[in-house]
Amino acid sequence: MKTLMRSAAIFLFGSLVGSGLATADAVEDKYNQYCHICHATGVANAPKVHDVEAWKPRMDKGMDALLNSVKNGLNAMPPGGMCPDCSDDEYKALIKFMSSPKP
Ligand code: HEC
């Protein structure tokens, strides 16, 4: 019981500390929650996650242009990429996550 309480406390502390910070895990969580639906399989020509070749021509546009695409939407991608609470920094982290090779 004591151990259980302690792990609960650690868990709670961990999630408090983790919230708001763009940790690698938080980025992956957001990816799974919002971007994954389309970017896992490449729905409607979406560049696939960790497919560096597919992302290369996109990345060449520059991070600001990509950030604008997500925020305003692009063809089949809805504005915001279906993430209602992503900040600019989170979008940038998500774009980096998706355009990098599988870790
Ligand atoms: C409903 C499906 C869908 C979701 C959800 C979605 N995307 Fe996309 N995304 C697309 C499609 C389709 C394209 C390709 C658009 C095109 O070039 O025609 C795309 C392209 C992009 C691009 C490249 C834009 C460019 O200018 O070339 C970025 C960056 C991107 N998505 C980021 C994200 C992020 C970050 C998320 C999650 C917050 C997300 N997307 C969620 C469908 C989606």
Backbone and ligand atoms as CSV (ligand in chain L), in Angstrom:
chain,resi,resn,atom,element,x,y,z
A,1,MET,N,N,0.834,-1.195,0.000
A,1,MET,CA,C,0.000,0.000,0.000
A,1,MET,C,C,0.874,1.253,0.000
A,2,LYS,N,N,1.906,1.183,0.865
A,2,LYS,CA,C,2.805,2.335,0.948
A,2,LYS,C,C,3.467,2.598,-0.411
A,3,THR,N,N,3.883,1.489,-1.033
A,3,THR,CA,C,4.548,1.602,-2.340
A,3,THR,C,C,3.582,2.179,-3.359
A,4,LEU,N,N,2.348,1.717,-3.279
A,4,LEU,CA,C,1.339,2.186,-4.226
A,4,LEU,C,C,1.146,3.695,-4.095
A,5,MET,N,N,1.064,4.137,-2.819
A,5,MET,CA,C,0.892,5.569,-2.574
A,5,MET,C,C,2.073,6.351,-3.148
A,6,ARG,N,N,3.251,5.771,-2.930
A,6,ARG,CA,C,4.443,6.477,-3.386
A,6,ARG,C,C,4.460,6.571,-4.919
A,7,SER,N,N,4.101,5.472,-5.592
A,7,SER,CA,C,4.138,5.565,-7.052
A,7,SER,C,C,3.051,6.503,-7.560
A,8,ALA,N,N,1.932,6.545,-6.839
A,8,ALA,CA,C,0.881,7.480,-7.239
A,8,ALA,C,C,1.380,8.915,-7.111
A,9,ALA,N,N,2.098,9.163,-6.010
A,9,ALA,CA,C,2.628,10.511,-5.786
A,9,ALA,C,C,3.657,10.874,-6.853
A,10,ILE,N,N,4.510,9.915,-7.166
A,10,ILE,CA,C,5.534,10.166,-8.183
A,10,ILE,C,C,4.862,10.420,-9.532
A,11,PHE,N,N,3.839,9.630,-9.807
A,11,PHE,CA,C,3.137,9.783,-11.074
A,11,PHE,C,C,2.521,11.179,-11.175
A,12,LEU,N,N,1.876,11.589,-10.098
A,12,LEU,CA,C,1.210,12.889,-10.073
A,12,LEU,C,C,2.231,14.007,-10.243
A,13,PHE,N,N,3.321,13.874,-9.502
A,13,PHE,CA,C,4.388,14.872,-9.586
A,13,PHE,C,C,4.916,14.925,-11.016
A,14,GLY,N,N,5.143,13.734,-11.577
A,14,GLY,CA,C,5.672,13.655,-12.931
A,14,GLY,C,C,4.762,14.318,-13.930
A,15,SER,N,N,3.452,14.136,-13.785
A,15,SER,CA,C,2.568,14.720,-14.789
A,15,SER,C,C,2.438,16.228,-14.593
A,16,LEU,N,N,2.595,16.680,-13.349
A,16,LEU,CA,C,2.566,18.130,-13.118
A,16,LEU,C,C,3.781,18.791,-13.751
A,17,VAL,N,N,4.938,18.169,-13.492
A,17,VAL,CA,C,6.171,18.715,-14.042
A,17,VAL,C,C,6.143,18.645,-15.560
A,18,GLY,N,N,5.592,17.524,-16.080
A,18,GLY,CA,C,5.597,17.301,-17.517
A,18,GLY,C,C,4.652,18.215,-18.274
A,19,SER,N,N,3.567,18.647,-17.654
A,19,SER,CA,C,2.588,19.418,-18.397
A,19,SER,C,C,3.148,20.784,-18.770
A,20,GLY,N,N,2.899,21.184,-19.978
A,20,GLY,CA,C,3.355,22.493,-20.408
A,20,GLY,C,C,4.759,22.479,-20.978
A,21,LEU,N,N,5.507,21.453,-20.676
A,21,LEU,CA,C,6.852,21.366,-21.231
A,21,LEU,C,C,6.829,20.481,-22.471
A,22,ALA,N,N,7.525,20.922,-23.503
A,22,ALA,CA,C,7.546,20.140,-24.729
A,22,ALA,C,C,8.592,19.038,-24.627
A,23,THR,N,N,8.368,18.077,-23.741
A,23,THR,CA,C,9.286,16.952,-23.640
A,23,THR,C,C,9.044,16.026,-24.831
A,24,ALA,N,N,10.009,15.160,-25.092
A,24,ALA,CA,C,9.878,14.250,-26.227
A,24,ALA,C,C,8.612,13.409,-26.087
A,25,ASP,N,N,8.320,12.955,-24.873
A,25,ASP,CA,C,7.128,12.140,-24.670
A,25,ASP,C,C,5.859,12.911,-24.949
A,26,ALA,N,N,5.842,14.170,-24.505
A,26,ALA,CA,C,4.651,14.995,-24.710
A,26,ALA,C,C,4.419,15.213,-26.203
A,27,VAL,N,N,5.505,15.404,-26.936
A,27,VAL,CA,C,5.380,15.602,-28.378
A,27,VAL,C,C,4.807,14.349,-29.028
A,28,GLU,N,N,5.347,13.194,-28.609
A,28,GLU,CA,C,4.860,11.952,-29.192
A,28,GLU,C,C,3.389,11.720,-28.841
A,29,ASP,N,N,3.011,12.087,-27.620
A,29,ASP,CA,C,1.603,11.948,-27.223
A,29,ASP,C,C,0.705,12.786,-28.120
A,30,LYS,N,N,1.108,14.017,-28.330
A,30,LYS,CA,C,0.298,14.907,-29.175
A,30,LYS,C,C,0.237,14.362,-30.598
A,31,TYR,N,N,1.381,13.907,-31.085
A,31,TYR,CA,C,1.404,13.316,-32.424
A,31,TYR,C,C,0.374,12.194,-32.500
A,32,ASN,N,N,0.422,11.283,-31.513
A,32,ASN,CA,C,-0.484,10.131,-31.538
A,32,ASN,C,C,-1.933,10.548,-31.440
A,33,GLN,N,N,-2.158,11.613,-30.679
A,33,GLN,CA,C,-3.522,12.053,-30.459
A,33,GLN,C,C,-4.114,12.745,-31.697
A,34,TYR,N,N,-3.310,13.555,-32.375
A,34,TYR,CA,C,-3.869,14.404,-33.423
A,34,TYR,C,C,-3.345,14.133,-34.827
A,35,CYS,N,N,-2.060,14.085,-35.007
A,35,CYS,CA,C,-1.493,14.045,-36.354
A,35,CYS,C,C,-1.460,12.633,-36.929
A,36,HIS,N,N,-1.363,11.650,-36.031
A,36,HIS,CA,C,-1.209,10.254,-36.407
A,36,HIS,C,C,-2.285,9.779,-37.399
A,37,ILE,N,N,-3.521,10.187,-37.175
A,37,ILE,CA,C,-4.654,9.705,-37.978
A,37,ILE,C,C,-4.340,9.801,-39.470
A,38,CYS,N,N,-3.753,10.893,-39.884
A,38,CYS,CA,C,-3.458,11.072,-41.307
A,38,CYS,C,C,-1.993,10.819,-41.633
A,39,HIS,N,N,-1.096,11.211,-40.733
A,39,HIS,CA,C,0.317,11.159,-41.081
A,39,HIS,C,C,0.952,9.794,-40.865
A,40,ALA,N,N,0.226,8.842,-40.258
A,40,ALA,CA,C,0.782,7.494,-40.094
A,40,ALA,C,C,0.781,6.763,-41.424
A,41,THR,N,N,-0.287,6.897,-42.188
A,41,THR,CA,C,-0.429,6.131,-43.421
A,41,THR,C,C,-0.292,6.994,-44.665
A,42,GLY,N,N,-0.260,8.304,-44.487
A,42,GLY,CA,C,-0.150,9.175,-45.651
A,42,GLY,C,C,-1.482,9.396,-46.351
A,43,VAL,N,N,-2.549,9.526,-45.582
A,43,VAL,CA,C,-3.882,9.807,-46.114
A,43,VAL,C,C,-3.842,11.056,-47.004
A,44,ALA,N,N,-4.443,10.979,-48.179
A,44,ALA,CA,C,-4.590,12.124,-49.079
A,44,ALA,C,C,-3.273,12.860,-49.308
A,45,ASN,N,N,-2.178,12.057,-49.472
A,45,ASN,CA,C,-0.893,12.665,-49.803
A,45,ASN,C,C,-0.182,13.332,-48.625
A,46,ALA,N,N,-0.597,13.030,-47.428
A,46,ALA,CA,C,0.101,13.581,-46.254
A,46,ALA,C,C,1.484,12.940,-46.175
A,47,PRO,N,N,2.545,13.735,-45.941
A,47,PRO,CA,C,3.868,13.140,-45.777
A,47,PRO,C,C,3.872,12.226,-44.553
A,48,LYS,N,N,4.360,11.005,-44.732
A,48,LYS,CA,C,4.294,10.006,-43.650
A,48,LYS,C,C,5.286,10.306,-42.538
A,49,VAL,N,N,4.894,9.936,-41.327
A,49,VAL,CA,C,5.747,10.131,-40.164
A,49,VAL,C,C,7.066,9.364,-40.340
A,50,HIS,N,N,8.179,9.987,-39.972
A,50,HIS,CA,C,9.530,9.421,-40.041
A,50,HIS,C,C,9.968,9.062,-41.469
A,51,ASP,N,N,9.219,9.519,-42.487
A,51,ASP,CA,C,9.621,9.278,-43.868
A,51,ASP,C,C,10.404,10.515,-44.341
A,52,VAL,N,N,11.702,10.460,-44.090
A,52,VAL,CA,C,12.552,11.627,-44.316
A,52,VAL,C,C,12.473,12.121,-45.766
A,53,GLU,N,N,12.407,11.155,-46.711
A,53,GLU,CA,C,12.333,11.518,-48.130
A,53,GLU,C,C,11.061,12.321,-48.427
A,54,ALA,N,N,9.947,11.858,-47.866
A,54,ALA,CA,C,8.666,12.527,-48.117
A,54,ALA,C,C,8.656,13.929,-47.495
A,55,TRP,N,N,9.383,14.069,-46.395
A,55,TRP,CA,C,9.381,15.361,-45.699
A,55,TRP,C,C,10.367,16.354,-46.286
A,56,LYS,N,N,11.372,15.822,-47.027
A,56,LYS,CA,C,12.429,16.708,-47.474
A,56,LYS,C,C,11.910,17.933,-48.254
A,57,PRO,N,N,11.091,17.710,-49.317
A,57,PRO,CA,C,10.606,18.886,-50.067
A,57,PRO,C,C,9.761,19.823,-49.204
A,58,ARG,N,N,9.115,19.277,-48.182
A,58,ARG,CA,C,8.309,20.115,-47.274
A,58,ARG,C,C,9.247,20.963,-46.412
A,59,MET,N,N,10.264,20.301,-45.859
A,59,MET,CA,C,11.183,21.004,-44.967
A,59,MET,C,C,11.926,22.115,-45.711
A,60,ASP,N,N,12.123,21.910,-47.025
A,60,ASP,CA,C,12.818,22.918,-47.818
A,60,ASP,C,C,12.055,24.247,-47.856
A,61,LYS,N,N,10.759,24.206,-47.580
A,61,LYS,CA,C,9.970,25.450,-47.554
A,61,LYS,C,C,10.319,26.308,-46.346
A,62,GLY,N,N,10.915,25.680,-45.339
A,62,GLY,CA,C,11.266,26.401,-44.114
A,62,GLY,C,C,10.199,26.196,-43.050
A,63,MET,N,N,10.633,26.233,-41.801
A,63,MET,CA,C,9.749,25.945,-40.679
A,63,MET,C,C,8.568,26.913,-40.590
A,64,ASP,N,N,8.803,28.192,-40.913
A,64,ASP,CA,C,7.710,29.156,-40.796
A,64,ASP,C,C,6.583,28.849,-41.766
A,65,ALA,N,N,6.953,28.477,-42.994
A,65,ALA,CA,C,5.945,28.144,-44.008
A,65,ALA,C,C,5.158,26.913,-43.570
A,66,LEU,N,N,5.857,25.932,-43.004
A,66,LEU,CA,C,5.180,24.708,-42.574
A,66,LEU,C,C,4.229,24.995,-41.411
A,67,LEU,N,N,4.703,25.838,-40.506
A,67,LEU,CA,C,3.864,26.214,-39.368
A,67,LEU,C,C,2.572,26.873,-39.884
A,68,ASN,N,N,2.707,27.755,-40.886
A,68,ASN,CA,C,1.539,28.385,-41.468
A,68,ASN,C,C,0.601,27.380,-42.110
A,69,SER,N,N,1.176,26.380,-42.804
A,69,SER,CA,C,0.335,25.364,-43.445
A,69,SER,C,C,-0.531,24.656,-42.413
A,70,VAL,N,N,0.083,24.276,-41.294
A,70,VAL,CA,C,-0.695,23.555,-40.282
A,70,VAL,C,C,-1.763,24.477,-39.700
A,71,LYS,N,N,-1.368,25.688,-39.369
A,71,LYS,CA,C,-2.313,26.579,-38.700
A,71,LYS,C,C,-3.486,26.964,-39.609
A,72,ASN,N,N,-3.197,27.180,-40.893
A,72,ASN,CA,C,-4.257,27.600,-41.813
A,72,ASN,C,C,-4.905,26.439,-42.551
A,73,GLY,N,N,-4.261,25.260,-42.474
A,73,GLY,CA,C,-4.756,24.118,-43.228
A,73,GLY,C,C,-4.134,24.118,-44.613
A,74,LEU,N,N,-4.064,22.926,-45.227
A,74,LEU,CA,C,-3.501,22.811,-46.567
A,74,LEU,C,C,-4.215,21.656,-47.256
A,75,ASN,N,N,-4.959,21.952,-48.307
A,75,ASN,CA,C,-5.733,20.938,-49.039
A,75,ASN,C,C,-6.540,20.063,-48.066
A,76,ALA,N,N,-6.168,18.758,-47.978
A,76,ALA,CA,C,-6.973,17.859,-47.143
A,76,ALA,C,C,-6.678,18.011,-45.655
A,77,MET,N,N,-5.646,18.790,-45.314
A,77,MET,CA,C,-5.357,18.961,-43.881
A,77,MET,C,C,-6.188,20.112,-43.331
A,78,PRO,N,N,-6.987,19.818,-42.301
A,78,PRO,CA,C,-7.823,20.877,-41.724
A,78,PRO,C,C,-6.974,21.880,-40.948
A,79,PRO,N,N,-7.412,23.126,-40.838
A,79,PRO,CA,C,-6.660,24.124,-40.070
A,79,PRO,C,C,-6.371,23.610,-38.665
A,80,GLY,N,N,-5.107,23.749,-38.240
A,80,GLY,CA,C,-4.735,23.301,-36.901
A,80,GLY,C,C,-4.390,21.823,-36.845
A,81,GLY,N,N,-4.549,21.112,-37.957
A,81,GLY,CA,C,-4.232,19.684,-37.957
A,81,GLY,C,C,-5.054,18.919,-36.923
A,82,MET,N,N,-6.223,19.432,-36.622
A,82,MET,CA,C,-7.157,18.832,-35.664
A,82,MET,C,C,-6.697,18.912,-34.221
A,83,CYS,N,N,-5.666,19.683,-33.940
A,83,CYS,CA,C,-5.227,19.869,-32.556
A,83,CYS,C,C,-5.755,21.213,-32.060
A,84,PRO,N,N,-6.705,21.184,-31.130
A,84,PRO,CA,C,-7.327,22.436,-30.692
A,84,PRO,C,C,-6.450,23.259,-29.751
A,85,ASP,N,N,-5.452,22.631,-29.135
A,85,ASP,CA,C,-4.695,23.358,-28.105
A,85,ASP,C,C,-3.188,23.312,-28.325
A,86,CYS,N,N,-2.738,23.124,-29.570
A,86,CYS,CA,C,-1.297,23.101,-29.827
A,86,CYS,C,C,-0.772,24.529,-29.963
A,87,SER,N,N,0.348,24.799,-29.309
A,87,SER,CA,C,0.995,26.105,-29.444
A,87,SER,C,C,1.931,26.059,-30.656
A,88,ASP,N,N,2.422,27.213,-31.076
A,88,ASP,CA,C,3.369,27.261,-32.199
A,88,ASP,C,C,4.572,26.354,-31.927
A,89,ASP,N,N,5.082,26.431,-30.685
A,89,ASP,CA,C,6.243,25.623,-30.346
A,89,ASP,C,C,5.930,24.134,-30.443
A,90,GLU,N,N,4.717,23.785,-30.049
A,90,GLU,CA,C,4.340,22.370,-30.129
A,90,GLU,C,C,4.217,21.928,-31.591
A,91,TYR,N,N,3.647,22.790,-32.431
A,91,TYR,CA,C,3.581,22.437,-33.849
A,91,TYR,C,C,4.977,22.234,-34.413
A,92,LYS,N,N,5.882,23.133,-34.064
A,92,LYS,CA,C,7.251,23.007,-34.574
A,92,LYS,C,C,7.877,21.697,-34.102
A,93,ALA,N,N,7.665,21.362,-32.821
A,93,ALA,CA,C,8.217,20.117,-32.285
A,93,ALA,C,C,7.584,18.914,-32.997
A,94,LEU,N,N,6.298,19.011,-33.296
A,94,LEU,CA,C,5.611,17.920,-33.993
A,94,LEU,C,C,6.157,17.752,-35.408
A,95,ILE,N,N,6.408,18.868,-36.069
A,95,ILE,CA,C,6.949,18.813,-37.432
A,95,ILE,C,C,8.347,18.189,-37.403
A,96,LYS,N,N,9.158,18.591,-36.421
A,96,LYS,CA,C,10.496,17.992,-36.306
A,96,LYS,C,C,10.391,16.492,-36.034
A,97,PHE,N,N,9.470,16.136,-35.148
A,97,PHE,CA,C,9.271,14.722,-34.805
A,97,PHE,C,C,8.912,13.912,-36.054
A,98,MET,N,N,7.969,14.430,-36.842
A,98,MET,CA,C,7.490,13.665,-37.997
A,98,MET,C,C,8.515,13.608,-39.123
A,99,SER,N,N,9.350,14.650,-39.232
A,99,SER,CA,C,10.279,14.699,-40.360
A,99,SER,C,C,11.618,14.034,-40.059
A,100,SER,N,N,11.809,13.587,-38.795
A,100,SER,CA,C,13.067,12.918,-38.446
A,100,SER,C,C,12.913,11.408,-38.615
A,101,PRO,N,N,14.042,10.725,-38.851
A,101,PRO,CA,C,13.976,9.266,-38.965
A,101,PRO,C,C,13.473,8.643,-37.665
A,102,LYS,N,N,12.921,7.460,-37.769
A,102,LYS,CA,C,12.417,6.745,-36.594
A,102,LYS,C,C,13.547,6.607,-35.583
A,103,PRO,N,N,13.322,6.997,-34.313
A,103,PRO,CA,C,14.396,6.941,-33.329
A,103,PRO,C,C,14.797,5.487,-33.018
L,1,HEC,C1,C,-7.147,15.076,-41.435
L,1,HEC,C2,C,-5.820,14.642,-41.794
L,1,HEC,C3,C,-4.617,15.368,-41.216
L,1,HEC,C4,C,-4.331,15.629,-39.889
L,1,HEC,C5,C,-5.168,15.284,-38.673
L,1,HEC,C6,C,-3.046,16.288,-39.878
L,1,HEC,N1,N,-2.559,16.431,-41.140
L,1,HEC,FE1,FE,-0.835,17.371,-41.699
L,1,HEC,N2,N,-1.254,16.992,-43.637
L,1,HEC,C7,C,-2.362,16.309,-44.114
L,1,HEC,C8,C,-2.316,16.252,-45.576
L,1,HEC,C9,C,-3.340,15.598,-46.475
L,1,HEC,C10,C,-1.124,16.937,-45.954
L,1,HEC,C11,C,-0.621,17.169,-47.379
L,1,HEC,C12,C,-1.266,18.438,-47.890
L,1,HEC,C13,C,-0.877,18.683,-49.339
L,1,HEC,O1,O,0.307,19.001,-49.585
L,1,HEC,O2,O,-1.743,18.588,-50.177
L,1,HEC,C14,C,-0.493,17.394,-44.723
L,1,HEC,C15,C,0.693,18.115,-44.678
L,1,HEC,C16,C,1.303,18.554,-43.525
L,1,HEC,C17,C,2.496,19.364,-43.487
L,1,HEC,C18,C,3.288,19.875,-44.682
L,1,HEC,C19,C,2.735,21.234,-45.074
L,1,HEC,C20,C,3.432,21.844,-46.253
L,1,HEC,O3,O,3.398,23.079,-46.351
L,1,HEC,O4,O,3.993,21.132,-47.085
L,1,HEC,C21,C,2.770,19.599,-42.171
L,1,HEC,C22,C,3.926,20.425,-41.622
L,1,HEC,C23,C,1.760,18.924,-41.385
L,1,HEC,N3,N,0.874,18.305,-42.238
L,1,HEC,C24,C,1.724,18.908,-40.012
L,1,HEC,C25,C,0.704,18.333,-39.253
L,1,HEC,C26,C,0.674,18.337,-37.812
L,1,HEC,C27,C,1.738,18.927,-36.917
L,1,HEC,C28,C,-0.468,17.679,-37.444
L,1,HEC,C29,C,-0.984,17.406,-36.034
L,1,HEC,C30,C,-1.133,18.528,-35.148
L,1,HEC,C31,C,-1.165,17.316,-38.664
L,1,HEC,N4,N,-0.411,17.704,-39.742
L,1,HEC,C32,C,-2.403,16.687,-38.710
L,1,HEC,C33,C,-3.376,15.775,-43.367
L,1,HEC,C34,C,-3.492,15.873,-41.991
